[in-house]
Amino acid sequence: MRPYTISSIVLLSAVCVTTVVVGEDWPQWRGTHRDAVLRETGLIKELPAGKLQHKWSAPIGAGYSGPTVAEGRVYVTDHGDGNEDKEVERVLCFDANTGQELWKHSYDVNYTISYRAGPRASVTIDDGKAYSVGAMGNFFCFDAATGEILWKRDLATDYNARMPIWGITTAPLIYEDTVIQIAAGEKDACVVAMDRSTGKEVWHALDEHAGYSSPILIKQGDQDVLVCWTGESVSGLNPKNGDVFWSIPMLPRNMPIGVPTPVVQDDKLFVSSFYDGSMLIRLHHDRPAAEKLWHRVGIDEKNTDALHCTA
C-alpha cells in the first residue's frame, strides 16, 4: 500500500492546526460538539495567493480516519508496516507545533472486510484520555499524553459482531462517565456503552445491523438523547441506559450503507444514503419523540420503478 503524509490531511485544516495552542481544539469527529462547526474567532476569509506553506509533514500509512487535535497534539490512525503474513493498525500521536512523533501503538489485525487500506474512525480525546477503534473492532483507551494503554476491548469477539461489509467506522462518543460505540454486536448489542475508566459494559441496545454513521447527542426537552443511525433505523436512545425513546425504520434496499453523520437544525434531523435515499425527521422540542416527515428514494438504474416518496 502506498503511504500518504499527514501534511496533506492537516493542510486542509490549516487554520485549526496553526492556532491549536491558543485556539479551538478539534478533539473528536466533526469537532467539539460533533456538528462540524468551527467556533474559533478571527478566521481568515480568503486564502492568500500562491502556495500555502505547511508547518510540517510526517509520513503515515494508508487509512480513512480524520485527524483530531487536542492539548497541542494531533491524533490519527493508519494501516502500519506489517508484512506479507499479517496486517497492522496503528494509533499515532504527533506534536501539533513541530510534527514530532510523541507516541504510537501498533497491533496485529486480521481484516475480513472490503477496502482493507486501514482503520476508519477518528480518535476521540476527552479528559486526558484517547479512545480509538479499529476497522475490526479493536478498542483502546490510552493516556492521551503518553500512549499508555489504560484498557482495551475486542468488540468483535466480545459481542459476536455482525461485521459491516466495510468494518467499524464510527467514532467513539463520550457521555458523562461512559464511552458509547457502535459495536455491531448480536443480541441487542448494535450499540454499547462502556465505563470510560475501566471499559466495563454499562449497557447495550438495539438488535439491528450496524451502519457506518457516528452517533450524536441532542436535547429534547430536558432529556439528553443519543441519535443512532444504524443499518435499519434512525433511533433516539437514552444515553444513560440505552432505552429507546423513539425509532423510525429505514431499511436497506441492498445493504446498510448509511455513512454521513445526521445533521440537525432547529427541530429537523436529516440523513441521506447512497441507495436508500434521504429522510427528514421532525424532533419534538418538549420531549424525546420524533416523527418522519418524508423519505425520498431516487431512481435505481436497474429498477426504474424505485423512485418514491413517503410521508
Backbone bond lengths (Angstrom), bond angles and torsions (degrees), N, CA, C in turn:
res aa  C-N    CA-C-N  psi(-1)  N-CA   C-N-CA  omega(-1)  CA-C   N-CA-C  phi
1 M - - - 1.444 - - 1.524 109.44 -
2 R 1.290 116.04 140.48 1.449 120.68 -176.79 1.526 110.19 -86.63
3 P 1.319 119.35 121.11 1.455 120.56 -178.19 1.512 111.35 -73.18
4 Y 1.354 115.58 152.39 1.445 120.01 170.48 1.521 107.11 -115.95
5 T 1.310 119.24 176.98 1.455 120.92 -176.37 1.503 110.33 -112.19
6 I 1.329 114.92 150.23 1.450 119.20 179.60 1.522 111.59 -66.79
7 S 1.348 117.74 -21.10 1.466 119.35 178.64 1.515 110.92 -61.71
8 S 1.326 118.29 -35.76 1.460 119.86 -179.85 1.508 111.43 -68.56
9 I 1.347 116.98 -26.66 1.463 120.50 176.38 1.519 109.94 -80.24
10 V 1.326 116.60 -49.37 1.453 120.71 -174.85 1.520 111.59 -67.16
11 L 1.316 117.45 -35.08 1.456 120.61 -177.34 1.516 111.49 -59.88
12 L 1.310 117.80 -31.86 1.455 120.86 178.18 1.519 111.82 -69.46
13 S 1.335 116.66 -19.10 1.460 122.38 177.30 1.523 109.44 -117.95
14 A 1.320 116.38 41.94 1.459 121.10 -170.06 1.512 113.02 -58.67
15 V 1.318 117.10 -38.72 1.458 119.77 -177.51 1.517 110.10 -63.76
16 C 1.332 116.40 -43.11 1.467 120.71 -179.16 1.523 111.03 -63.63
17 V 1.342 116.62 -40.70 1.451 120.11 -175.79 1.520 111.75 -74.80
18 T 1.328 117.69 -42.04 1.451 119.61 -175.98 1.512 112.47 -72.15
19 T 1.337 118.49 -16.28 1.459 120.49 179.94 1.516 112.32 -112.15
20 V 1.335 117.04 14.61 1.453 119.82 -170.07 1.520 113.50 -61.18
21 V 1.342 118.62 -33.76 1.454 120.57 -175.57 1.523 111.20 -69.56
22 V 1.324 117.97 -37.23 1.461 120.91 -176.27 1.517 111.99 -113.06
23 G 1.304 118.56 -6.97 1.453 121.81 -175.06 1.510 112.19 -110.81
24 E 1.299 114.29 -159.64 1.458 121.22 -174.57 1.526 111.81 -78.53
25 D 1.315 115.82 134.24 1.458 120.67 172.95 1.533 109.70 -77.58
26 W 1.309 114.65 166.70 1.469 122.87 176.42 1.527 105.97 -131.03
27 P 1.354 117.69 73.09 1.457 120.74 -163.82 1.515 115.96 -83.96
28 Q 1.313 117.92 -2.35 1.458 119.50 178.81 1.522 109.17 -154.58
29 W 1.323 115.55 175.94 1.466 122.59 177.54 1.533 109.70 -52.73
30 R 1.332 115.88 124.84 1.464 124.53 178.35 1.520 113.65 65.26
31 G 1.322 118.14 21.46 1.448 120.64 169.98 1.516 115.34 93.70
32 T 1.329 115.50 -177.01 1.452 122.35 -171.99 1.518 112.83 -53.22
33 H 1.319 116.98 -43.98 1.457 121.54 -177.68 1.534 112.80 -103.88
34 R 1.306 116.39 11.66 1.466 122.29 178.80 1.524 111.83 57.12
35 D 1.337 116.41 35.48 1.463 121.03 -178.50 1.523 113.00 -123.08
36 A 1.350 117.53 6.62 1.468 123.17 177.78 1.521 112.80 63.32
37 V 1.338 117.57 25.14 1.465 121.76 178.55 1.523 108.94 -105.74
38 L 1.340 115.89 124.34 1.461 121.71 175.53 1.522 108.08 -93.29
39 R 1.315 117.09 115.46 1.467 122.07 -175.67 1.516 112.39 -97.99
40 E 1.312 117.59 10.17 1.449 122.67 175.95 1.528 110.03 -62.41
41 T 1.318 117.29 144.57 1.459 121.77 177.85 1.526 109.83 -100.51
42 G 1.336 115.46 163.00 1.453 120.73 176.79 1.510 114.60 70.69
43 L 1.317 117.79 27.50 1.462 120.87 -179.58 1.523 110.45 -74.07
44 I 1.317 115.63 147.46 1.460 119.23 175.44 1.519 109.67 -71.47
45 K 1.322 116.55 146.55 1.457 121.56 -178.57 1.522 112.47 -101.07
46 E 1.323 116.80 -19.02 1.462 121.09 177.41 1.522 108.56 -136.44
47 L 1.319 115.90 139.71 1.453 120.02 176.78 1.524 109.86 -74.36
48 P 1.310 117.76 144.24 1.464 119.86 177.45 1.520 111.13 -67.23
49 A 1.322 115.36 157.20 1.464 120.35 179.49 1.526 110.22 -67.84
50 G 1.322 114.50 152.56 1.454 119.73 177.23 1.514 112.74 85.87
51 K 1.307 114.99 -169.76 1.457 121.60 -175.87 1.520 110.75 -80.33
52 L 1.327 116.15 132.21 1.455 120.10 175.03 1.527 110.09 -70.06
53 Q 1.312 116.06 135.99 1.456 120.66 179.23 1.524 109.80 -93.93
54 H 1.323 116.23 115.71 1.454 118.20 178.66 1.523 109.80 -80.34
55 K 1.337 114.12 154.49 1.459 119.53 -176.88 1.519 112.03 -77.46
56 W 1.337 116.61 -38.20 1.448 120.37 -178.02 1.517 109.30 -162.51
57 S 1.298 115.88 166.76 1.454 121.82 174.37 1.526 108.45 -141.50
58 A 1.322 114.32 153.63 1.464 119.74 178.39 1.520 107.71 -146.37
59 P 1.312 118.20 128.43 1.470 120.08 -179.19 1.524 111.40 -72.21
60 I 1.316 115.54 135.46 1.459 120.96 173.52 1.523 107.93 -136.61
61 G 1.319 116.44 172.29 1.448 120.98 -179.29 1.521 111.99 -86.38
62 A 1.316 115.06 -171.91 1.463 120.94 -178.68 1.523 110.33 -72.16
63 G 1.314 115.61 156.76 1.448 120.83 178.33 1.515 110.80 167.00
64 Y 1.322 116.31 173.53 1.462 121.70 -175.29 1.528 112.67 -120.90
65 S 1.320 119.69 -2.75 1.456 120.15 -173.62 1.521 110.88 -79.72
66 G 1.349 115.60 137.74 1.452 120.13 173.58 1.520 110.02 -77.41
67 P 1.344 118.44 147.28 1.461 120.64 179.20 1.523 111.19 -71.89
68 T 1.318 116.26 150.73 1.454 122.41 171.55 1.518 108.75 -120.51
69 V 1.349 116.01 155.46 1.461 121.47 -172.91 1.521 108.92 -132.86
70 A 1.328 117.25 127.91 1.457 121.22 178.17 1.517 110.22 -157.50
71 E 1.334 115.92 136.21 1.467 122.30 174.21 1.528 111.86 53.58
72 G 1.339 116.17 39.89 1.454 119.69 176.26 1.511 115.31 76.78
73 R 1.335 116.56 16.49 1.462 120.40 179.50 1.523 110.46 -130.00
74 V 1.332 116.01 148.06 1.462 123.60 178.35 1.523 108.19 -112.41
75 Y 1.336 116.02 133.36 1.459 122.04 -178.71 1.522 109.87 -120.63
76 V 1.324 115.85 139.30 1.460 120.75 177.90 1.530 107.73 -156.61
77 T 1.318 117.23 158.16 1.464 121.35 176.97 1.522 109.50 -117.82
78 D 1.330 116.40 157.67 1.460 119.16 178.87 1.519 110.92 -154.14
79 H 1.328 114.30 174.49 1.459 123.60 172.37 1.521 106.00 -92.30
80 G 1.335 116.52 107.59 1.452 120.67 -170.03 1.508 114.62 -80.45
81 D 1.311 114.71 -169.88 1.458 121.87 -176.43 1.526 110.27 -85.43
82 G 1.319 116.54 87.92 1.458 120.57 174.41 1.515 109.45 -90.49
83 N 1.318 116.38 -155.07 1.451 119.73 173.71 1.519 107.77 -134.49
84 E 1.305 116.74 -171.10 1.464 119.83 -175.52 1.519 112.47 -65.71
85 D 1.330 117.61 -20.59 1.460 121.03 -175.40 1.522 113.69 -95.88
86 K 1.329 118.51 -12.13 1.454 119.51 -178.31 1.523 110.53 -151.88
87 E 1.326 114.34 160.31 1.453 121.69 175.63 1.518 108.55 -114.13
88 V 1.327 115.68 153.20 1.456 121.68 -175.35 1.523 109.47 -134.04
89 E 1.322 116.21 133.18 1.464 121.29 167.35 1.523 108.38 -104.97
90 R 1.357 115.73 150.35 1.454 119.55 -179.99 1.529 110.13 -133.60
91 V 1.332 115.13 149.47 1.461 122.95 168.74 1.519 106.06 -113.30
92 L 1.335 116.64 126.05 1.462 122.28 -172.72 1.516 110.61 -121.13
93 C 1.325 116.10 144.54 1.460 122.38 177.63 1.526 109.41 -131.27
94 F 1.342 116.60 128.66 1.463 122.62 -178.41 1.526 110.45 -123.40
95 D 1.317 116.08 152.13 1.454 121.17 170.09 1.523 108.39 -69.19
96 A 1.343 117.18 126.29 1.462 120.38 -174.37 1.520 113.07 -69.29
97 N 1.322 117.72 -21.67 1.461 119.99 -178.17 1.523 113.19 -90.90
98 T 1.329 117.20 -32.11 1.464 120.25 -173.53 1.520 113.61 -115.40
99 G 1.340 118.10 -20.13 1.458 120.69 -174.94 1.509 113.54 82.84
100 Q 1.326 117.79 1.87 1.466 120.48 178.65 1.524 109.86 -64.05
101 E 1.331 116.10 134.26 1.455 119.92 176.40 1.525 108.94 -71.43
102 L 1.326 116.35 123.60 1.455 121.64 -178.84 1.525 111.72 -93.45
103 W 1.319 116.52 -40.19 1.459 120.14 174.98 1.520 109.50 -164.46
104 K 1.313 115.22 162.83 1.463 120.78 174.62 1.521 108.42 -151.88
105 H 1.307 114.83 153.39 1.457 120.83 174.23 1.515 108.38 -134.02
106 S 1.313 116.37 130.22 1.463 121.10 178.74 1.522 109.38 -121.40
107 Y 1.319 115.72 150.16 1.463 120.86 -179.93 1.517 109.06 -151.44
108 D 1.329 115.35 148.99 1.456 121.28 179.87 1.519 109.93 -71.90
109 V 1.322 115.60 145.80 1.458 120.78 178.55 1.520 108.55 -146.84
110 N 1.309 116.40 145.96 1.461 121.71 178.12 1.520 108.73 -113.84
111 Y 1.326 116.59 101.13 1.457 121.08 -177.86 1.529 110.91 -73.07
112 T 1.309 115.73 127.66 1.467 122.07 171.66 1.523 109.28 -119.83
113 I 1.334 116.42 24.92 1.460 123.08 -173.38 1.514 110.58 -118.63
114 S 1.315 116.12 166.46 1.461 121.42 174.34 1.526 109.64 -82.12
115 Y 1.359 114.96 161.51 1.463 121.00 -176.34 1.532 108.84 54.04
116 R 1.298 116.18 76.13 1.455 123.00 -169.78 1.522 113.61 -86.52
117 A 1.308 118.44 10.56 1.466 120.98 -171.28 1.524 113.82 -83.24
118 G 1.319 118.09 37.17 1.445 118.06 169.45 1.510 116.39 119.84
119 P 1.356 116.44 170.06 1.464 122.19 179.98 1.518 111.98 -66.50
120 R 1.333 115.67 161.12 1.457 121.35 -171.01 1.528 114.69 -111.17
121 A 1.316 118.04 -37.97 1.461 122.75 -165.79 1.527 112.54 -86.79
122 S 1.331 116.16 140.84 1.459 121.28 173.78 1.519 110.62 -68.61
123 V 1.319 115.58 150.25 1.462 121.82 175.95 1.524 108.89 -77.07
124 T 1.333 116.81 136.12 1.456 122.19 178.08 1.524 109.25 -102.02
125 I 1.345 116.33 129.74 1.456 122.18 -179.01 1.528 108.75 -112.53
126 D 1.342 116.49 129.55 1.460 120.62 178.71 1.520 109.93 -156.91
127 D 1.328 115.61 129.40 1.457 122.68 172.89 1.531 112.27 50.48
128 G 1.323 115.24 46.26 1.461 120.26 175.53 1.509 115.42 78.68
129 K 1.327 117.06 8.22 1.463 120.99 179.02 1.520 110.16 -121.10
130 A 1.331 115.77 150.04 1.466 122.73 177.19 1.520 108.28 -118.61
131 Y 1.332 116.36 125.77 1.465 122.09 -178.29 1.517 108.77 -112.92
132 S 1.333 116.13 125.50 1.458 120.27 -179.36 1.517 110.00 -130.79
133 V 1.330 115.74 150.85 1.459 120.85 175.21 1.525 108.09 -136.93
134 G 1.321 115.52 133.51 1.453 120.69 179.91 1.514 112.25 -89.85
135 A 1.322 115.78 174.17 1.462 121.24 -175.67 1.516 112.94 -63.70
136 M 1.338 118.22 -24.75 1.455 122.28 179.40 1.523 112.73 -103.22
137 G 1.338 116.95 12.19 1.453 120.20 174.52 1.510 116.36 91.60
138 N 1.344 118.20 13.50 1.466 120.64 174.96 1.523 108.87 -74.45
139 F 1.321 116.76 111.46 1.462 121.89 -173.60 1.523 109.68 -108.77
140 F 1.354 116.73 131.26 1.456 122.11 -179.08 1.523 110.41 -129.50
141 C 1.320 114.53 143.75 1.456 121.91 166.50 1.528 107.05 -115.78
142 F 1.346 116.28 118.70 1.464 122.32 -178.11 1.527 110.43 -110.95
143 D 1.312 115.74 155.98 1.455 120.03 159.57 1.529 105.99 -68.37
144 A 1.333 117.05 120.31 1.466 120.37 -170.82 1.519 112.50 -64.72
145 A 1.316 117.99 -27.08 1.464 121.03 -177.50 1.517 112.69 -85.66
146 T 1.339 117.34 -36.09 1.465 120.03 -171.62 1.519 113.88 -109.36
147 G 1.334 118.22 -20.63 1.454 120.99 -176.37 1.515 113.49 84.68
148 E 1.320 117.96 3.80 1.464 120.37 176.84 1.526 109.61 -62.70
149 I 1.338 117.07 132.96 1.461 121.16 177.60 1.521 108.99 -76.31
150 L 1.329 116.15 120.19 1.456 121.42 178.90 1.528 110.84 -89.93
151 W 1.316 116.24 -37.45 1.460 121.76 171.75 1.517 108.82 -165.21
152 K 1.330 116.57 164.25 1.450 120.66 179.82 1.516 109.55 -150.13
153 R 1.331 115.72 157.20 1.464 122.84 177.98 1.525 109.12 -139.50
154 D 1.317 116.76 149.57 1.469 123.06 169.69 1.525 106.14 -107.04
155 L 1.319 116.65 92.63 1.461 121.00 -172.87 1.523 111.97 -64.67
156 A 1.322 117.27 -35.69 1.462 120.18 -178.54 1.525 111.21 -62.92
157 T 1.331 116.39 -40.39 1.459 120.82 178.64 1.523 111.53 -77.61
158 D 1.317 115.57 -45.49 1.466 120.12 -175.40 1.526 112.27 -61.56
159 Y 1.346 116.23 -32.57 1.469 119.66 -175.08 1.526 113.11 -118.66
160 N 1.333 116.11 14.02 1.461 120.42 178.87 1.529 109.86 46.75
161 A 1.307 115.29 58.89 1.462 122.22 -168.51 1.522 113.13 -60.49
162 R 1.331 114.89 138.76 1.458 122.39 165.62 1.523 106.01 -88.85
163 M 1.326 115.18 81.70 1.448 121.78 -167.77 1.531 111.60 -60.95
164 P 1.336 118.70 125.57 1.465 120.08 173.72 1.523 111.09 -59.32
165 I 1.325 116.56 156.21 1.463 121.31 -176.16 1.522 111.53 -54.82
166 W 1.345 116.77 -37.98 1.472 120.46 -178.09 1.522 112.53 -104.47
167 G 1.321 116.65 17.73 1.453 120.13 172.49 1.522 113.98 82.74
168 I 1.336 114.60 -173.01 1.459 122.03 178.17 1.522 108.62 -81.02
169 T 1.313 116.63 124.73 1.462 120.88 -176.15 1.526 113.49 -122.25
170 T 1.318 117.56 -13.44 1.457 120.84 -169.13 1.524 111.86 -83.55
171 A 1.327 115.58 136.25 1.456 121.14 -177.06 1.526 111.20 -78.67
172 P 1.336 118.46 142.54 1.466 121.92 177.43 1.524 111.20 -58.69
173 L 1.331 115.80 143.69 1.464 122.51 -179.62 1.523 109.02 -122.54
174 I 1.326 117.00 126.94 1.459 121.93 179.15 1.523 109.73 -89.01
175 Y 1.340 115.30 131.55 1.464 120.69 171.65 1.516 108.50 -138.25
176 E 1.327 115.36 114.66 1.457 121.69 -178.43 1.531 109.97 50.12
177 D 1.322 118.96 -118.16 1.462 120.94 -176.65 1.528 113.07 -96.30
178 T 1.326 117.18 14.66 1.463 120.33 -178.27 1.522 111.31 -122.72
179 V 1.321 114.72 160.08 1.458 122.16 168.79 1.523 106.42 -119.89
180 I 1.329 116.02 126.11 1.460 122.59 -172.89 1.524 108.81 -105.11
181 Q 1.338 115.93 135.89 1.453 121.17 -175.32 1.523 110.74 -142.42
182 I 1.330 117.34 139.23 1.459 121.66 167.96 1.521 106.87 -73.73
183 A 1.344 116.48 113.35 1.465 121.44 -174.14 1.516 113.16 -104.91
184 A 1.344 117.32 -12.89 1.468 122.10 178.59 1.520 112.83 63.34
185 G 1.326 116.89 23.03 1.455 120.04 -175.74 1.517 114.27 -78.69
186 E 1.320 115.42 160.00 1.454 121.91 174.32 1.531 109.90 -79.37
187 K 1.343 115.84 171.80 1.463 122.86 172.72 1.526 111.92 53.96
188 D 1.321 115.37 63.62 1.467 121.74 174.98 1.517 113.27 62.85
189 A 1.307 117.83 32.11 1.459 119.97 -178.52 1.525 112.03 -128.09
190 C 1.329 116.20 37.43 1.468 118.49 172.05 1.526 109.61 -63.50
191 V 1.337 115.64 -38.69 1.463 122.34 179.11 1.524 108.09 -119.25
192 V 1.336 116.70 136.43 1.459 120.10 176.92 1.527 109.27 -131.20
193 A 1.321 114.80 149.60 1.460 121.83 172.18 1.516 107.80 -118.79
194 M 1.337 116.00 132.53 1.460 121.84 -179.18 1.516 109.53 -121.19
195 D 1.313 116.11 147.81 1.455 120.39 172.48 1.518 108.19 -59.73
196 R 1.320 116.31 126.00 1.469 117.51 -171.84 1.524 113.13 -73.93
197 S 1.326 117.30 -12.00 1.462 120.30 178.38 1.518 113.06 -94.94
198 T 1.342 117.12 -26.18 1.464 120.16 -174.11 1.528 114.22 -121.94
199 G 1.340 117.61 -21.79 1.454 121.28 -175.85 1.513 113.54 85.71
200 K 1.318 117.88 -3.01 1.457 121.06 -179.70 1.521 110.34 -69.53
201 E 1.344 116.31 139.13 1.461 119.80 -179.07 1.528 111.36 -63.19
202 V 1.339 114.73 136.91 1.461 122.05 174.57 1.525 109.80 -103.09
203 W 1.334 116.44 -43.56 1.462 120.96 173.98 1.516 109.90 -159.43
204 H 1.337 116.44 162.45 1.459 121.74 170.76 1.528 107.81 -137.65
205 A 1.343 116.24 156.25 1.459 119.25 -172.33 1.524 111.28 -156.08
206 L 1.305 115.41 159.49 1.463 128.51 172.67 1.532 113.31 71.34
207 D 1.317 114.89 112.80 1.462 121.76 173.64 1.523 107.93 -90.45
208 E 1.331 115.74 71.86 1.459 122.44 -176.48 1.522 109.51 -140.24
209 H 1.327 115.94 156.06 1.457 119.65 172.72 1.525 109.25 -70.41
210 A 1.308 115.72 144.81 1.458 121.05 -177.96 1.519 111.29 -77.92
211 G 1.319 115.10 153.94 1.451 122.09 168.99 1.514 109.32 -109.35
212 Y 1.333 115.78 -154.20 1.458 120.96 -175.77 1.521 112.96 -120.13
213 S 1.320 117.14 3.32 1.453 122.56 -174.33 1.524 110.83 -89.77
214 S 1.322 116.62 132.21 1.460 121.06 179.22 1.522 110.78 -74.06
215 P 1.338 117.83 138.76 1.464 120.74 179.59 1.522 111.78 -70.02
216 I 1.332 115.36 158.13 1.460 121.72 178.36 1.522 108.88 -132.90
217 L 1.326 115.60 164.36 1.458 122.25 174.70 1.521 109.89 -109.82
218 I 1.331 116.14 136.31 1.450 121.69 174.02 1.522 108.06 -131.44
219 K 1.327 116.06 173.78 1.452 122.14 177.61 1.514 109.02 -119.91
220 Q 1.324 117.19 128.80 1.453 122.21 174.27 1.524 107.37 -128.08
221 G 1.340 116.09 112.34 1.445 119.70 -169.67 1.520 108.98 63.13
222 D 1.318 117.13 -131.17 1.462 121.63 176.79 1.531 111.94 -95.44
223 Q 1.337 116.62 8.57 1.457 120.88 -172.47 1.528 111.77 -103.75
224 D 1.340 117.14 128.42 1.461 121.20 168.54 1.522 108.09 -72.38
225 V 1.333 115.88 137.08 1.466 121.57 -178.48 1.524 108.78 -129.28
226 L 1.327 115.46 129.46 1.460 122.06 175.48 1.526 108.43 -92.43
227 V 1.324 117.23 116.97 1.465 121.56 179.83 1.519 109.00 -97.08
228 C 1.327 115.66 121.14 1.462 122.33 -179.95 1.522 109.04 -121.56
229 W 1.331 116.06 120.58 1.466 121.14 172.81 1.523 105.90 -98.49
230 T 1.307 116.15 102.99 1.460 121.91 -179.05 1.526 109.91 -92.62
231 G 1.325 116.21 -166.58 1.453 120.19 175.30 1.504 113.58 -79.41
232 E 1.354 117.51 -0.27 1.453 120.22 -176.03 1.529 114.40 -134.91
233 S 1.324 118.42 -14.82 1.454 119.29 -176.28 1.515 111.07 -160.32
234 V 1.340 114.57 167.04 1.456 122.33 163.17 1.522 105.15 -110.76
235 S 1.336 117.02 117.79 1.459 120.60 -171.08 1.516 110.92 -130.12
236 G 1.343 115.11 147.42 1.447 122.43 175.01 1.515 110.18 -108.29
237 L 1.324 118.06 119.64 1.457 123.45 -175.00 1.523 110.83 -114.67
238 N 1.306 115.05 156.25 1.454 120.97 169.75 1.525 107.90 -77.64
239 P 1.341 118.95 115.56 1.467 119.21 -175.71 1.520 113.45 -70.51
240 K 1.333 117.80 -9.75 1.458 120.50 178.86 1.527 112.53 -81.62
241 N 1.356 116.73 -30.88 1.468 118.63 -174.58 1.528 114.72 -141.79
242 G 1.330 118.15 -2.80 1.458 120.97 177.96 1.514 115.10 84.85
243 D 1.327 118.53 -0.01 1.467 120.16 177.62 1.523 110.54 -61.90
244 V 1.336 116.03 143.61 1.467 121.19 -177.33 1.527 109.58 -89.08
245 F 1.324 116.32 119.73 1.465 121.63 174.37 1.521 110.84 -80.54
246 W 1.334 115.71 -46.52 1.462 121.25 -179.04 1.520 109.50 -153.77
247 S 1.338 115.27 153.92 1.462 119.99 -178.91 1.521 109.30 -150.25
248 I 1.321 116.33 130.70 1.458 122.66 179.71 1.522 108.01 -120.15
249 P 1.332 118.10 115.78 1.468 120.07 -177.13 1.528 112.68 -61.48
250 M 1.325 115.69 141.08 1.461 122.89 171.09 1.523 106.49 -145.98
251 L 1.331 114.90 77.78 1.455 121.01 -173.99 1.525 111.22 -76.43
252 P 1.322 117.76 145.47 1.469 120.61 -177.48 1.521 112.26 -75.68
253 R 1.315 115.56 143.56 1.460 121.03 175.47 1.527 110.94 -78.52
254 N 1.333 116.32 -40.25 1.460 121.50 179.31 1.529 111.97 -118.30
255 M 1.314 115.87 -51.34 1.458 122.63 -178.39 1.517 107.14 -160.42
256 P 1.339 118.96 155.18 1.469 119.40 173.93 1.523 110.63 -60.57
257 I 1.313 117.02 124.80 1.461 119.87 -176.85 1.521 111.57 -146.93
258 G 1.334 117.47 21.25 1.455 120.35 174.92 1.517 110.37 -71.91
259 V 1.323 116.77 117.56 1.460 121.55 -174.74 1.528 113.48 -112.82
260 P 1.340 120.49 -48.80 1.467 119.89 -172.89 1.529 112.66 -64.30
261 T 1.305 115.51 152.08 1.457 121.33 174.31 1.529 108.72 -71.90
262 P 1.340 118.28 137.66 1.468 119.66 177.50 1.526 111.73 -56.13
263 V 1.334 114.94 144.02 1.465 121.57 179.35 1.522 108.62 -110.23
264 V 1.333 116.20 133.08 1.462 121.84 -178.44 1.521 109.55 -119.84
265 Q 1.330 115.91 131.85 1.460 121.75 171.59 1.521 108.25 -140.92
266 D 1.321 116.04 122.24 1.463 122.04 -177.05 1.533 109.36 54.83
267 D 1.327 117.68 -119.04 1.470 119.88 -178.26 1.521 112.37 -104.62
268 K 1.333 117.23 22.17 1.462 121.52 -178.77 1.527 110.27 -117.83
269 L 1.331 115.06 140.64 1.465 122.22 174.29 1.523 107.77 -125.54
270 F 1.335 116.53 131.88 1.464 122.14 -173.37 1.518 110.22 -124.57
271 V 1.351 115.84 134.67 1.458 121.92 171.52 1.522 108.44 -131.40
272 S 1.338 115.85 153.72 1.464 119.57 -178.30 1.514 109.90 -148.51
273 S 1.345 115.86 132.20 1.452 122.53 -173.63 1.526 110.72 -127.32
274 F 1.326 116.01 152.92 1.467 121.51 -177.16 1.524 111.97 -60.33
275 Y 1.328 117.16 -54.24 1.465 120.83 -178.01 1.525 112.92 -89.12
276 D 1.326 116.31 -31.92 1.458 119.61 -164.53 1.513 114.41 -104.40
277 G 1.313 116.97 12.09 1.445 120.69 170.24 1.512 114.25 78.36
278 S 1.337 114.37 -163.72 1.455 121.95 -175.97 1.518 109.75 -118.05
279 M 1.326 115.76 145.10 1.457 121.24 179.29 1.519 109.86 -131.95
280 L 1.328 115.74 136.31 1.456 121.61 175.05 1.520 108.28 -114.59
281 I 1.325 115.42 129.19 1.456 122.90 -175.44 1.530 108.68 -119.88
282 R 1.316 116.21 137.35 1.459 120.63 174.37 1.521 109.42 -94.99
283 L 1.323 115.23 128.27 1.455 122.05 179.53 1.526 109.16 -99.20
284 H 1.316 117.13 134.72 1.455 120.63 174.38 1.529 109.08 -77.34
285 H 1.318 116.77 132.17 1.459 120.33 -178.81 1.521 112.46 -77.53
286 D 1.333 117.95 -29.11 1.457 121.06 -170.71 1.521 113.80 -92.06
287 R 1.330 117.94 -12.54 1.458 120.60 -177.02 1.529 109.07 -159.79
288 P 1.337 118.02 161.60 1.468 120.55 179.25 1.526 111.56 -76.93
289 A 1.320 115.77 86.35 1.459 123.09 177.50 1.520 107.91 -148.74
290 A 1.333 116.75 158.03 1.452 121.39 -177.87 1.517 109.98 -156.20
291 E 1.311 115.64 160.18 1.461 120.73 177.58 1.518 109.68 -147.91
292 K 1.317 115.45 147.05 1.462 121.15 178.74 1.517 109.65 -74.77
293 L 1.342 116.48 129.81 1.454 121.17 173.33 1.522 110.40 -89.27
294 W 1.322 116.63 -46.78 1.457 119.95 174.72 1.521 110.50 -162.27
295 H 1.320 115.08 159.63 1.463 123.68 176.76 1.517 107.48 -140.55
296 R 1.303 115.94 113.03 1.466 120.79 -176.50 1.524 109.73 -114.34
297 V 1.339 116.03 129.07 1.458 122.64 178.77 1.524 108.37 -118.85
298 G 1.327 117.00 132.15 1.454 121.09 -177.02 1.508 113.13 -80.04
299 I 1.311 115.40 -175.82 1.455 122.53 -176.28 1.523 110.76 -75.87
300 D 1.312 115.41 128.67 1.455 122.20 171.90 1.524 106.91 -86.84
301 E 1.338 117.37 124.11 1.465 120.39 -177.57 1.520 112.15 -59.88
302 K 1.336 117.17 -25.06 1.457 120.90 178.42 1.526 112.12 -89.74
303 N 1.327 115.79 -9.55 1.461 120.09 -178.52 1.523 108.38 -148.86
304 T 1.303 117.06 92.15 1.463 121.63 -173.82 1.514 112.96 -70.04
305 D 1.334 117.49 -5.87 1.467 120.20 177.24 1.527 111.34 -90.05
306 A 1.325 117.67 5.83 1.467 120.47 -172.01 1.517 113.70 -81.49
307 L 1.338 118.55 -7.26 1.458 120.09 179.69 1.522 109.23 -73.49
308 H 1.318 116.87 119.82 1.444 119.42 176.95 1.519 110.25 -153.86
309 C 1.298 115.16 158.74 1.446 121.66 177.24 1.501 108.77 -136.30
310 T 1.332 117.32 124.54 1.462 120.39 180.00 1.511 109.73 -116.85
311 A 1.298 115.99 149.19 1.443 121.34 179.47 1.529 109.39 -120.74
